[in-house]
């Protein structure tokens, strides 16, 4: 499993909005619809799990946590 900082670096390739909750090792990210599948696959590949996804305009607001 990779760290939250690695997850944040991956997210920054696809969006400018990444929020980190250091207490719970989770992140919230806003991503355009066209990039969601690629980002989600990459985060799964480094050990993060999608726990929330909301449609906002032309994109999604998503929350991820590390898989245990």
Backbone as ProteinMPNN parsed JSONL, in Angstrom:
{"seq_chain_A": "XXXXXXXXXXXXXXXXXXXXXXXXXXXXXXXXXXXXXXXXXXXXXXXXXXXXXXXXXXXXXXXXXXXX", "coords_chain_A": {"N_chain_A": [[0.84, -1.183, 0.0], [0.524, 2.206, -0.789], [1.465, 5.515, 0.354], [-0.513, 8.315, 1.581], [0.555, 10.633, 0.551], [1.659, 9.777, -1.87], [-0.68, 9.033, -3.163], [-1.916, 11.539, -3.34], [-0.123, 12.826, -5.071], [-0.569, 11.362, -7.428], [-3.25, 12.06, -7.888], [-2.972, 14.792, -8.404], [-2.147, 14.87, -11.011], [-4.458, 14.887, -12.448], [-6.228, 16.758, -11.458], [-6.729, 19.938, -9.788], [-7.728, 20.126, -7.316], [-7.398, 18.72, -4.339], [-8.066, 17.369, -1.291], [-6.754, 16.552, 1.868], [-7.159, 14.399, 4.583], [-5.414, 13.991, 7.207], [-5.725, 12.763, 9.682], [-7.44, 10.601, 9.294], [-6.279, 9.409, 7.157], [-7.335, 9.833, 4.58], [-8.541, 10.988, 1.36], [-10.089, 13.629, -0.503], [-11.258, 14.337, -3.668], [-11.823, 16.334, -6.549], [-12.76, 15.58, -9.771], [-12.768, 15.656, -13.337], [-15.277, 14.172, -15.386], [-14.284, 12.791, -17.65], [-11.773, 11.932, -16.823], [-12.129, 10.326, -14.647], [-12.286, 7.389, -14.613], [-9.66, 6.6, -15.306], [-8.136, 7.793, -13.226], [-9.337, 6.537, -10.998], [-8.688, 3.829, -11.48], [-5.878, 3.974, -11.269], [-5.566, 4.755, -8.592], [-6.711, 2.573, -7.28], [-4.817, 0.703, -8.011], [-2.634, 1.442, -6.466], [-3.449, 0.867, -3.965], [-5.725, 2.156, -2.816], [-9.136, 2.764, -1.89], [-12.285, 3.545, -3.242], [-14.722, 5.288, -1.531], [-16.804, 7.044, -1.649], [-18.752, 8.741, -4.087], [-19.873, 11.47, -5.851], [-21.834, 13.058, -8.308], [-21.028, 16.044, -9.797], [-21.798, 18.662, -11.678], [-19.887, 18.515, -14.558], [-18.283, 16.536, -13.586], [-16.892, 14.599, -10.843], [-17.019, 14.365, -7.264], [-14.985, 12.729, -5.114], [-14.212, 10.375, -2.506], [-11.504, 8.751, -1.003], [-9.93, 6.01, 0.704], [-7.16, 4.306, 2.279], [-6.773, 0.857, 1.468], [-7.082, -1.836, 3.686]], "CA_chain_A": [[0.0, 0.0, 0.0], [1.266, 3.464, -0.873], [1.076, 6.547, 1.307], [-1.445, 9.353, 1.138], [1.297, 11.599, -0.267], [1.728, 9.187, -3.213], [-2.042, 9.154, -3.7], [-2.104, 12.952, -3.667], [0.676, 13.106, -6.274], [-1.292, 10.783, -8.565], [-4.444, 12.885, -8.113], [-2.593, 16.098, -8.938], [-2.017, 14.753, -12.462], [-5.781, 14.968, -13.064], [-7.047, 17.806, -10.872], [-6.059, 20.902, -8.921], [-8.413, 20.127, -6.035], [-7.198, 17.509, -3.55], [-8.086, 17.63, 0.147], [-6.2, 15.427, 2.614], [-7.485, 14.274, 6.001], [-4.304, 13.245, 7.78], [-6.165, 11.983, 10.834], [-8.059, 9.36, 8.825], [-5.557, 8.981, 5.952], [-8.255, 9.821, 3.443], [-8.476, 12.157, 0.478], [-11.264, 14.015, -1.285], [-10.765, 14.882, -4.924], [-12.761, 16.682, -7.612], [-12.16, 15.148, -11.033], [-13.657, 15.688, -14.491], [-15.843, 12.876, -15.76], [-13.428, 12.115, -18.63], [-10.571, 11.411, -16.181], [-12.458, 9.545, -13.461], [-11.93, 5.962, -14.702], [-8.2, 6.475, -15.273], [-7.704, 8.106, -11.873], [-9.821, 5.492, -10.101], [-7.854, 2.639, -11.71], [-4.536, 4.211, -10.715], [-5.626, 4.746, -7.129], [-6.906, 1.167, -6.893], [-3.537, 0.036, -8.22], [-1.675, 1.745, -5.388], [-3.99, 0.447, -2.681], [-6.773, 3.014, -2.262], [-10.502, 2.313, -2.145], [-13.301, 4.585, -3.388], [-15.798, 5.098, -0.562], [-17.903, 7.972, -1.949], [-18.666, 9.412, -5.395], [-21.026, 12.318, -6.153], [-21.781, 13.758, -9.592], [-21.085, 17.497, -9.661], [-21.604, 19.253, -13.001], [-19.247, 17.632, -15.536], [-17.287, 15.702, -12.926], [-17.234, 13.888, -9.613], [-16.304, 14.55, -6.016], [-14.763, 11.356, -4.642], [-13.421, 10.174, -1.296], [-10.732, 7.514, -1.021], [-9.183, 5.623, 1.886], [-6.269, 3.167, 2.0], [-7.305, -0.486, 1.746], [-6.36, -2.49, 4.79]], "C_chain_A": [[0.885, 1.246, 0.0], [0.726, 4.466, 0.141], [0.079, 7.524, 0.703], [-0.715, 10.369, 0.272], [1.463, 11.078, -1.698], [0.378, 9.307, -3.903], [-2.313, 10.59, -4.149], [-1.337, 13.318, -4.938], [-0.004, 12.557, -7.525], [-2.5, 11.651, -8.901], [-4.109, 14.217, -8.764], [-2.318, 16.064, -10.442], [-3.335, 15.046, -13.165], [-6.635, 16.122, -12.551], [-6.192, 18.757, -10.047], [-6.629, 20.885, -7.51], [-8.266, 18.781, -5.344], [-7.162, 17.924, -2.079], [-7.621, 16.378, 0.877], [-6.65, 15.512, 4.069], [-6.424, 13.379, 6.624], [-4.7, 12.373, 8.954], [-6.71, 10.623, 10.408], [-7.373, 8.785, 7.584], [-6.472, 8.861, 4.743], [-8.03, 11.058, 2.587], [-9.831, 12.386, -0.161], [-10.737, 14.723, -2.514], [-11.931, 15.214, -5.845], [-12.088, 16.36, -8.932], [-13.198, 15.208, -12.147], [-14.085, 14.276, -14.858], [-14.923, 12.096, -16.705], [-12.191, 11.467, -18.007], [-10.867, 10.448, -15.032], [-11.98, 8.098, -13.538], [-10.417, 5.751, -14.62], [-7.68, 6.713, -13.859], [-8.105, 6.994, -10.905], [-8.984, 4.209, -10.251], [-6.458, 2.798, -11.114], [-4.537, 4.157, -9.201], [-5.885, 3.34, -6.595], [-5.577, 0.422, -6.967], [-2.506, 0.31, -7.141], [-2.291, 1.519, -4.008], [-5.017, 1.349, -2.03], [-8.144, 2.562, -2.74], [-11.443, 3.51, -2.219], [-14.419, 4.31, -2.39], [-16.981, 6.027, -0.792], [-17.664, 8.599, -3.313], [-19.97, 10.16, -5.638], [-20.811, 13.018, -7.478], [-21.962, 15.244, -9.33], [-20.798, 18.105, -11.027], [-21.067, 18.241, -13.992], [-18.208, 16.716, -14.904], [-17.821, 15.052, -11.67], [-16.421, 14.42, -8.442], [-16.214, 13.171, -5.393], [-13.935, 11.371, -3.362], [-12.779, 8.796, -1.36], [-10.067, 7.296, 0.333], [-8.234, 4.487, 1.506], [-6.995, 1.866, 2.312], [-6.455, -1.11, 2.827], [-6.118, -3.944, 4.44]], "O_chain_A": [[1.881, 1.309, 0.72], [-0.348, 4.271, 0.71], [-0.142, 7.556, -0.507], [-1.31, 10.918, -0.656], [1.412, 11.864, -2.645], [0.304, 9.641, -5.086], [-2.877, 10.816, -5.22], [-1.854, 14.044, -5.787], [-0.015, 13.215, -8.566], [-2.747, 11.946, -10.071], [-4.876, 14.718, -9.586], [-2.263, 17.115, -11.081], [-3.344, 15.411, -14.34], [-7.665, 16.435, -13.148], [-5.073, 18.425, -9.657], [-6.098, 21.537, -6.611], [-8.928, 17.812, -5.715], [-6.327, 18.734, -1.676], [-8.043, 15.269, 0.547], [-6.537, 16.559, 4.707], [-6.527, 12.153, 6.574], [-4.071, 11.344, 9.198], [-6.473, 9.615, 11.074], [-7.832, 7.789, 7.025], [-6.388, 7.899, 3.98], [-7.419, 12.036, 3.019], [-10.618, 11.455, -0.338], [-9.878, 15.6, -2.42], [-12.908, 14.469, -5.915], [-10.972, 16.811, -9.189], [-14.36, 14.858, -11.942], [-13.343, 13.314, -14.662], [-14.795, 10.878, -16.578], [-11.617, 10.55, -18.593], [-9.951, 9.822, -14.5], [-11.327, 7.624, -12.609], [-9.95, 4.834, -13.946], [-6.878, 5.931, -13.35], [-7.295, 6.562, -10.085], [-8.621, 3.583, -9.255], [-5.922, 1.861, -10.523], [-3.632, 3.589, -8.59], [-5.333, 2.96, -5.563], [-5.256, -0.386, -6.096], [-1.603, -0.498, -6.923], [-1.722, 1.931, -2.997], [-5.173, 1.319, -0.809], [-8.294, 2.046, -3.848], [-11.403, 4.389, -1.358], [-15.003, 3.226, -2.395], [-18.045, 5.832, -0.205], [-16.535, 8.946, -3.662], [-21.045, 9.562, -5.632], [-19.719, 13.52, -7.745], [-22.944, 15.655, -8.71], [-19.657, 18.064, -11.488], [-21.706, 17.22, -14.247], [-17.348, 16.177, -15.601], [-19.03, 14.963, -11.456], [-15.285, 14.866, -8.606], [-17.231, 12.515, -5.167], [-13.087, 12.238, -3.153], [-13.42, 7.809, -1.721], [-9.69, 8.246, 1.02], [-8.471, 3.784, 0.524], [-7.738, 1.776, 3.29], [-5.239, -0.922, 2.862], [-5.526, -4.679, 5.23]]}, "name": "protein", "num_of_chains": 1, "seq": "XXXXXXXXXXXXXXXXXXXXXXXXXXXXXXXXXXXXXXXXXXXXXXXXXXXXXXXXXXXXXXXXXXXX"}
